[in-house]
Amino acid sequence: MAKQQSFVDKVKKSKPTHINVKVVRTVKTANGTYKFQERFVKLDDISKITEIK
């Protein structure tokens, strides 16, 4: 029997309910140098990006 549904069809059906955003922060160390802290945050709507702390 042939496949009824391909992987592409499965992906098209599912709609993402959230958006992944990469947040990069700078932190000044005691030596005067800067460190970068990165993390991913899941947001429901892109307009909420200003509320990230």
LUMLODO-430302 format. One record per residue: residue number from 0; x, y, z of N, C-alpha, C, O in turn. Coordinates in nm, 4 decimals. Layout:
N
<node><n>NUM</n><n_u>X</n_u><n_v>Y</n_v><n_w>Z</n_w><ca_u>X</ca_u><ca_v>Y</ca_v><ca_w>Z</ca_w><c_u>X</c_u><c_v>Y</c_v><c_w>Z</c_w><o_u>X</o_u><o_v>Y</o_v><o_w>Z</o_w></node>
...
// end
This chain:
53
<node><n>0</n><n_u>0.0829</n_u><n_v>-0.1184</n_v><n_w>0.0000</n_w><ca_u>0.0000</ca_u><ca_v>0.0000</ca_v><ca_w>0.0000</ca_w><c_u>0.0877</c_u><c_v>0.1252</c_v><c_w>0.0000</c_w><o_u>0.1967</o_u><o_v>0.1267</o_v><o_w>0.0572</o_w></node>
<node><n>1</n><n_u>0.0393</n_u><n_v>0.2265</n_v><n_w>-0.0632</n_w><ca_u>0.1119</ca_u><ca_v>0.3523</ca_v><ca_w>-0.0712</ca_w><c_u>0.0859</c_u><c_v>0.4357</c_v><c_w>0.0537</c_w><o_u>-0.0154</o_u><o_v>0.4201</o_v><o_w>0.1219</o_w></node>
<node><n>2</n><n_u>0.1797</n_u><n_v>0.5237</n_v><n_w>0.0807</n_w><ca_u>0.1634</ca_u><ca_v>0.6135</ca_v><ca_w>0.1958</ca_w><c_u>0.0479</c_u><c_v>0.7096</c_v><c_w>0.1707</c_w><o_u>0.0338</o_u><o_v>0.7639</o_v><o_w>0.0611</o_w></node>
<node><n>3</n><n_u>-0.0329</n_u><n_v>0.7295</n_v><n_w>0.2709</n_w><ca_u>-0.1453</ca_u><ca_v>0.8212</ca_v><ca_w>0.2590</ca_w><c_u>-0.1038</c_u><c_v>0.9651</c_v><c_w>0.2885</c_w><o_u>-0.1584</o_u><o_v>1.0598</o_v><o_w>0.2319</o_w></node>
<node><n>4</n><n_u>-0.0060</n_u><n_v>0.9798</n_v><n_w>0.3785</n_w><ca_u>0.0319</ca_u><ca_v>1.1131</ca_v><ca_w>0.4244</ca_w><c_u>0.1838</c_u><c_v>1.1205</c_v><c_w>0.4322</c_w><o_u>0.2478</o_u><o_v>1.0318</o_v><o_w>0.4886</o_w></node>
<node><n>5</n><n_u>0.2406</n_u><n_v>1.2243</n_v><n_w>0.3767</n_w><ca_u>0.3852</ca_u><ca_v>1.2418</ca_v><ca_w>0.3833</ca_w><c_u>0.4208</c_u><c_v>1.3310</c_v><c_w>0.5018</c_w><o_u>0.3337</o_u><o_v>1.3905</o_v><o_w>0.5652</o_w></node>
<node><n>6</n><n_u>0.5488</n_u><n_v>1.3390</n_v><n_w>0.5298</n_w><ca_u>0.5952</ca_u><ca_v>1.4220</ca_v><ca_w>0.6411</ca_w><c_u>0.5632</c_u><c_v>1.5690</c_v><c_w>0.6169</c_w><o_u>0.5298</o_u><o_v>1.6412</o_v><o_w>0.7108</o_w></node>
<node><n>7</n><n_u>0.5728</n_u><n_v>1.6134</n_v><n_w>0.4939</n_w><ca_u>0.5439</ca_u><ca_v>1.7530</ca_v><ca_w>0.4601</ca_w><c_u>0.3974</c_u><c_v>1.7847</c_v><c_w>0.4894</c_w><o_u>0.3662</o_u><o_v>1.8934</o_v><o_w>0.5379</o_w></node>
<node><n>8</n><n_u>0.3087</n_u><n_v>1.6918</n_v><n_w>0.4608</n_w><ca_u>0.1671</ca_u><ca_v>1.7128</ca_v><ca_w>0.4899</ca_w><c_u>0.1429</c_u><c_v>1.7245</c_v><c_w>0.6396</c_w><o_u>0.0603</o_u><o_v>1.8046</o_v><o_w>0.6833</o_w></node>
<node><n>9</n><n_u>0.2148</n_u><n_v>1.6447</n_v><n_w>0.7187</n_w><ca_u>0.1996</ca_u><ca_v>1.6513</ca_v><ca_w>0.8643</ca_w><c_u>0.2453</c_u><c_v>1.7864</c_v><c_w>0.9181</c_w><o_u>0.1813</o_u><o_v>1.8436</o_v><o_w>1.0063</o_w></node>
<node><n>10</n><n_u>0.3562</n_u><n_v>1.8370</n_v><n_w>0.8647</n_w><ca_u>0.4109</ca_u><ca_v>1.9648</ca_v><ca_w>0.9114</ca_w><c_u>0.3175</c_u><c_v>2.0796</c_v><c_w>0.8741</c_w><o_u>0.3010</o_u><o_v>2.1732</o_v><o_w>0.9524</o_w></node>
<node><n>11</n><n_u>0.2575</n_u><n_v>2.0742</n_v><n_w>0.7587</n_w><ca_u>0.1675</ca_u><ca_v>2.1808</ca_v><ca_w>0.7158</ca_w><c_u>0.0434</c_u><c_v>2.1894</c_v><c_w>0.8037</c_w><o_u>-0.0106</o_u><o_v>2.2982</o_v><o_w>0.8237</o_w></node>
<node><n>12</n><n_u>-0.0018</n_u><n_v>2.0771</n_v><n_w>0.8560</n_w><ca_u>-0.1221</ca_u><ca_v>2.0758</ca_v><ca_w>0.9382</ca_w><c_u>-0.0990</c_u><c_v>2.1386</c_v><c_w>1.0752</c_w><o_u>-0.1873</o_u><o_v>2.2063</o_v><o_w>1.1279</o_w></node>
<node><n>13</n><n_u>0.0172</n_u><n_v>2.1170</n_v><n_w>1.1324</n_w><ca_u>0.0421</ca_u><ca_v>2.1690</ca_v><ca_w>1.2666</ca_w><c_u>0.0853</c_u><c_v>2.3148</c_v><c_w>1.2596</c_w><o_u>0.1785</o_u><o_v>2.3496</o_v><o_w>1.1871</o_w></node>
<node><n>14</n><n_u>0.0173</n_u><n_v>2.3987</n_v><n_w>1.3350</n_w><ca_u>0.0518</ca_u><ca_v>2.5403</ca_v><ca_w>1.3413</ca_w><c_u>0.1209</c_u><c_v>2.5664</c_v><c_w>1.4744</c_w><o_u>0.0730</o_u><o_v>2.5213</o_v><o_w>1.5784</o_w></node>
<node><n>15</n><n_u>0.2321</n_u><n_v>2.6382</n_v><n_w>1.4731</n_w><ca_u>0.3006</ca_u><ca_v>2.6659</ca_v><ca_w>1.5993</ca_w><c_u>0.2181</c_u><c_v>2.7585</c_v><c_w>1.6887</c_w><o_u>0.1604</o_u><o_v>2.8567</o_v><o_w>1.6418</o_w></node>
<node><n>16</n><n_u>0.2134</n_u><n_v>2.7265</n_v><n_w>1.8158</n_w><ca_u>0.1375</ca_u><ca_v>2.8085</ca_v><ca_w>1.9099</ca_w><c_u>0.2267</c_u><c_v>2.9089</c_v><c_w>1.9810</c_w><o_u>0.1776</o_u><o_v>2.9943</o_v><o_w>2.0548</o_w></node>
<node><n>17</n><n_u>0.3573</n_u><n_v>2.8993</n_v><n_w>1.9595</n_w><ca_u>0.4495</ca_u><ca_v>2.9913</ca_v><ca_w>2.0247</ca_w><c_u>0.5638</c_u><c_v>3.0251</c_v><c_w>1.9293</c_w><o_u>0.5817</o_u><o_v>2.9616</o_v><o_w>1.8255</o_w></node>
<node><n>18</n><n_u>0.6399</n_u><n_v>3.1267</n_v><n_w>1.9676</n_w><ca_u>0.7534</ca_u><ca_v>3.1733</ca_v><ca_w>1.8897</ca_w><c_u>0.8766</c_u><c_v>3.1637</c_v><c_w>1.9782</c_w><o_u>0.8734</o_u><o_v>3.2070</o_v><o_w>2.0934</o_w></node>
<node><n>19</n><n_u>0.9853</n_u><n_v>3.1074</n_v><n_w>1.9258</n_w><ca_u>1.1110</ca_u><ca_v>3.1002</ca_v><ca_w>1.9994</ca_w><c_u>1.1949</c_u><c_v>3.2233</c_v><c_w>1.9683</c_w><o_u>1.2158</o_u><o_v>3.2579</o_v><o_w>1.8520</o_w></node>
<node><n>20</n><n_u>1.2427</n_u><n_v>3.2890</n_v><n_w>2.0736</n_w><ca_u>1.3227</ca_u><ca_v>3.4106</ca_v><ca_w>2.0588</ca_w><c_u>1.4516</c_u><c_v>3.3912</c_v><c_w>2.1367</c_w><o_u>1.4494</o_u><o_v>3.3419</o_v><o_w>2.2494</o_w></node>
<node><n>21</n><n_u>1.5629</n_u><n_v>3.4294</n_v><n_w>2.0779</n_w><ca_u>1.6920</ca_u><ca_v>3.4208</ca_v><ca_w>2.1456</ca_w><c_u>1.7198</c_u><c_v>3.5554</c_v><c_w>2.2115</c_w><o_u>1.7216</o_u><o_v>3.6588</o_v><o_w>2.1448</o_w></node>
<node><n>22</n><n_u>1.7417</n_u><n_v>3.5534</n_v><n_w>2.3435</n_w><ca_u>1.7678</ca_u><ca_v>3.6747</ca_v><ca_w>2.4209</ca_w><c_u>1.9157</c_u><c_v>3.6754</c_v><c_w>2.4586</c_w><o_u>1.9658</o_u><o_v>3.5792</o_v><o_w>2.5168</o_w></node>
<node><n>23</n><n_u>1.9845</n_u><n_v>3.7829</n_v><n_w>2.4258</n_w><ca_u>2.1264</ca_u><ca_v>3.7978</ca_v><ca_w>2.4573</ca_w><c_u>2.1414</c_u><c_v>3.9169</c_v><c_w>2.5493</c_w><o_u>2.0985</o_u><o_v>4.0277</o_v><o_w>2.5171</o_w></node>
<node><n>24</n><n_u>2.2029</n_u><n_v>3.8934</n_v><n_w>2.6645</n_w><ca_u>2.2261</ca_u><ca_v>4.0019</ca_v><ca_w>2.7605</ca_w><c_u>2.3754</c_u><c_v>4.0196</c_v><c_w>2.7828</c_w><o_u>2.4531</o_u><o_v>3.9246</o_v><o_w>2.7733</o_w></node>
<node><n>25</n><n_u>2.4142</n_u><n_v>4.1443</n_v><n_w>2.8131</n_w><ca_u>2.5536</ca_u><ca_v>4.1712</ca_v><ca_w>2.8464</ca_w><c_u>2.5635</c_u><c_v>4.1988</c_v><c_w>2.9954</c_w><o_u>2.4799</o_u><o_v>4.2683</o_v><o_w>3.0531</o_w></node>
<node><n>26</n><n_u>2.6672</n_u><n_v>4.1432</n_v><n_w>3.0564</n_w><ca_u>2.6910</ca_u><ca_v>4.1623</ca_v><ca_w>3.1985</ca_w><c_u>2.8356</c_u><c_v>4.2079</c_v><c_w>3.2145</c_w><o_u>2.9282</o_u><o_v>4.1447</o_v><o_w>3.1637</o_w></node>
<node><n>27</n><n_u>2.8528</n_u><n_v>4.3176</n_v><n_w>3.2851</n_w><ca_u>2.9878</ca_u><ca_v>4.3685</ca_v><ca_w>3.3085</ca_w><c_u>3.0463</c_u><c_v>4.2986</c_v><c_w>3.4310</c_w><o_u>2.9845</o_u><o_v>4.2967</o_v><o_w>3.5374</o_w></node>
<node><n>28</n><n_u>3.1645</n_u><n_v>4.2416</n_v><n_w>3.4157</n_w><ca_u>3.2289</ca_u><ca_v>4.1700</ca_v><ca_w>3.5258</ca_w><c_u>3.3083</c_u><c_v>4.2672</c_v><c_w>3.6124</c_w><o_u>3.3197</o_u><o_v>4.3855</o_v><o_w>3.5803</o_w></node>
<node><n>29</n><n_u>3.3630</n_u><n_v>4.2160</n_v><n_w>3.7222</n_w><ca_u>3.4418</ca_u><ca_v>4.2987</ca_v><ca_w>3.8138</ca_w><c_u>3.5708</c_u><c_v>4.3477</c_v><c_w>3.7477</c_w><o_u>3.6246</o_u><o_v>4.4515</o_v><o_w>3.7861</o_w></node>
<node><n>30</n><n_u>3.6202</n_u><n_v>4.2735</n_v><n_w>3.6486</n_w><ca_u>3.7433</ca_u><ca_v>4.3114</ca_v><ca_w>3.5793</ca_w><c_u>3.7206</c_u><c_v>4.4217</c_v><c_w>3.4758</c_w><o_u>3.8164</o_u><o_v>4.4770</o_v><o_w>3.4217</o_w></node>
<node><n>31</n><n_u>3.5964</n_u><n_v>4.4530</n_v><n_w>3.4488</n_w><ca_u>3.5658</ca_u><ca_v>4.5548</ca_v><ca_w>3.3494</ca_w><c_u>3.5377</c_u><c_v>4.4980</c_v><c_w>3.2116</c_w><o_u>3.5122</o_u><o_v>4.5729</o_v><o_w>3.1173</o_w></node>
<node><n>32</n><n_u>3.5423</n_u><n_v>4.3663</n_v><n_w>3.1993</n_w><ca_u>3.5099</ca_u><ca_v>4.3038</ca_v><ca_w>3.0711</ca_w><c_u>3.3611</c_u><c_v>4.2695</c_v><c_w>3.0683</c_w><o_u>3.2918</o_u><o_v>4.2774</o_v><o_w>3.1698</o_w></node>
<node><n>33</n><n_u>3.3148</n_u><n_v>4.2319</n_v><n_w>2.9520</n_w><ca_u>3.1729</ca_u><ca_v>4.1996</ca_v><ca_w>2.9353</ca_w><c_u>3.1550</c_u><c_v>4.0521</c_v><c_w>2.9035</c_w><o_u>3.2324</o_u><o_v>3.9930</o_v><o_w>2.8282</o_w></node>
<node><n>34</n><n_u>3.0514</n_u><n_v>3.9940</n_v><n_w>2.9625</n_w><ca_u>3.0129</ca_u><ca_v>3.8565</ca_v><ca_w>2.9326</ca_w><c_u>2.8769</c_u><c_v>3.8614</c_v><c_w>2.8645</c_w><o_u>2.7958</o_u><o_v>3.9500</o_v><o_w>2.8911</o_w></node>
<node><n>35</n><n_u>2.8536</n_u><n_v>3.7660</n_v><n_w>2.7774</n_w><ca_u>2.7256</ca_u><ca_v>3.7569</ca_v><ca_w>2.7083</ca_w><c_u>2.6519</c_u><c_v>3.6336</c_v><c_w>2.7572</c_w><o_u>2.7069</o_u><o_v>3.5235</o_v><o_w>2.7573</o_w></node>
<node><n>36</n><n_u>2.5271</n_u><n_v>3.6521</n_v><n_w>2.7989</n_w><ca_u>2.4428</ca_u><ca_v>3.5418</ca_v><ca_w>2.8424</ca_w><c_u>2.3318</c_u><c_v>3.5238</c_v><c_w>2.7397</c_w><o_u>2.2590</o_u><o_v>3.6177</o_v><o_w>2.7077</o_w></node>
<node><n>37</n><n_u>2.3202</n_u><n_v>3.4014</n_v><n_w>2.6886</n_w><ca_u>2.2202</ca_u><ca_v>3.3727</ca_v><ca_w>2.5861</ca_w><c_u>2.1188</c_u><c_v>3.2727</c_v><c_w>2.6403</c_w><o_u>2.1538</o_u><o_v>3.1812</o_v><o_w>2.7148</o_w></node>
<node><n>38</n><n_u>1.9934</n_u><n_v>3.2912</n_v><n_w>2.6021</n_w><ca_u>1.8891</ca_u><ca_v>3.1938</ca_v><ca_w>2.6359</ca_w><c_u>1.7760</c_u><c_v>3.2065</c_v><c_w>2.5362</c_w><o_u>1.7580</o_u><o_v>3.3106</o_v><o_w>2.4730</o_w></node>
<node><n>39</n><n_u>1.7003</n_u><n_v>3.0990</n_v><n_w>2.5231</n_w><ca_u>1.5845</ca_u><ca_v>3.0987</ca_v><ca_w>2.4350</ca_w><c_u>1.4589</c_u><c_v>3.1124</c_v><c_w>2.5195</c_w><o_u>1.4468</o_u><o_v>3.0513</o_v><o_w>2.6257</o_w></node>
<node><n>40</n><n_u>1.3655</n_u><n_v>3.1933</n_v><n_w>2.4708</n_w><ca_u>1.2405</ca_u><ca_v>3.2184</ca_v><ca_w>2.5407</ca_w><c_u>1.1260</c_u><c_v>3.1881</c_v><c_w>2.4447</c_w><o_u>1.1300</o_u><o_v>3.2266</o_v><o_w>2.3278</o_w></node>
<node><n>41</n><n_u>1.0237</n_u><n_v>3.1188</n_v><n_w>2.4952</n_w><ca_u>0.9043</ca_u><ca_v>3.0916</ca_v><ca_w>2.4150</ca_w><c_u>0.8006</c_u><c_v>3.1997</c_v><c_w>2.4440</c_w><o_u>0.7653</o_u><o_v>3.2240</o_v><o_w>2.5594</o_w></node>
<node><n>42</n><n_u>0.7522</n_u><n_v>3.2642</n_v><n_w>2.3378</n_w><ca_u>0.6510</ca_u><ca_v>3.3686</ca_v><ca_w>2.3509</ca_w><c_u>0.5257</c_u><c_v>3.3282</c_v><c_w>2.2745</c_w><o_u>0.5338</o_u><o_v>3.2630</o_v><o_w>2.1704</o_w></node>
<node><n>43</n><n_u>0.4103</n_u><n_v>3.3672</n_v><n_w>2.3268</n_w><ca_u>0.2851</ca_u><ca_v>3.3418</ca_v><ca_w>2.2569</ca_w><c_u>0.2665</c_u><c_v>3.4372</c_v><c_w>2.1401</c_w><o_u>0.2110</o_u><o_v>3.4001</o_v><o_w>2.0367</o_w></node>
<node><n>44</n><n_u>0.3132</n_u><n_v>3.5604</n_v><n_w>2.1571</n_w><ca_u>0.2952</ca_u><ca_v>3.6625</ca_v><ca_w>2.0542</ca_w><c_u>0.4220</c_u><c_v>3.7468</c_v><c_w>2.0481</c_w><o_u>0.4835</o_u><o_v>3.7729</o_v><o_w>2.1515</o_w></node>
<node><n>45</n><n_u>0.4614</n_u><n_v>3.7892</n_v><n_w>1.9301</n_w><ca_u>0.5845</ca_u><ca_v>3.8660</ca_v><ca_w>1.9124</ca_w><c_u>0.5738</c_u><c_v>4.0040</c_v><c_w>1.9771</c_w><o_u>0.6765</o_u><o_v>4.0655</o_v><o_w>2.0059</o_w></node>
<node><n>46</n><n_u>0.4541</n_u><n_v>4.0536</n_v><n_w>2.0005</n_w><ca_u>0.4386</ca_u><ca_v>4.1846</ca_v><ca_w>2.0627</ca_w><c_u>0.4773</c_u><c_v>4.1828</c_v><c_w>2.2106</c_w><o_u>0.4948</o_u><o_v>4.2892</o_v><o_w>2.2699</o_w></node>
<node><n>47</n><n_u>0.4911</n_u><n_v>4.0658</n_v><n_w>2.2711</n_w><ca_u>0.5289</ca_u><ca_v>4.0538</ca_v><ca_w>2.4116</ca_w><c_u>0.6798</c_u><c_v>4.0551</c_v><c_w>2.4317</c_w><o_u>0.7272</o_u><o_v>4.0286</o_v><o_w>2.5422</o_w></node>
<node><n>48</n><n_u>0.7547</n_u><n_v>4.0848</n_v><n_w>2.3292</n_w><ca_u>0.9008</ca_u><ca_v>4.0817</ca_v><ca_w>2.3378</ca_w><c_u>0.9537</c_u><c_v>4.1910</c_v><c_w>2.4316</c_w><o_u>1.0611</o_u><o_v>4.1752</o_v><o_w>2.4897</o_w></node>
<node><n>49</n><n_u>0.8812</n_u><n_v>4.2994</n_v><n_w>2.4465</n_w><ca_u>0.9261</ca_u><ca_v>4.4074</ca_v><ca_w>2.5334</ca_w><c_u>0.9069</c_u><c_v>4.3728</c_v><c_w>2.6816</c_w><o_u>0.9609</o_u><o_v>4.4417</o_v><o_w>2.7681</o_w></node>
<node><n>50</n><n_u>0.8304</n_u><n_v>4.2668</n_v><n_w>2.7121</n_w><ca_u>0.8041</ca_u><ca_v>4.2281</ca_v><ca_w>2.8500</ca_w><c_u>0.9072</c_u><c_v>4.1298</c_v><c_w>2.9058</c_w><o_u>0.8973</o_u><o_v>4.0905</o_v><o_w>3.0221</o_w></node>
<node><n>51</n><n_u>1.0055</n_u><n_v>4.0896</n_v><n_w>2.8258</n_w><ca_u>1.1071</ca_u><ca_v>3.9942</ca_v><ca_w>2.8700</ca_w><c_u>1.2006</c_u><c_v>4.0631</c_v><c_w>2.9687</c_w><o_u>1.2488</o_u><o_v>4.1737</o_v><o_w>2.9441</o_w></node>
<node><n>52</n><n_u>1.2252</n_u><n_v>3.9959</n_v><n_w>3.0806</n_w><ca_u>1.3187</ca_u><ca_v>4.0499</ca_v><ca_w>3.1800</ca_w><c_u>1.4353</c_u><c_v>3.9578</c_v><c_w>3.1992</c_w><o_u>1.5243</o_u><o_v>3.9867</o_v><o_w>3.2791</o_w></node>
// end
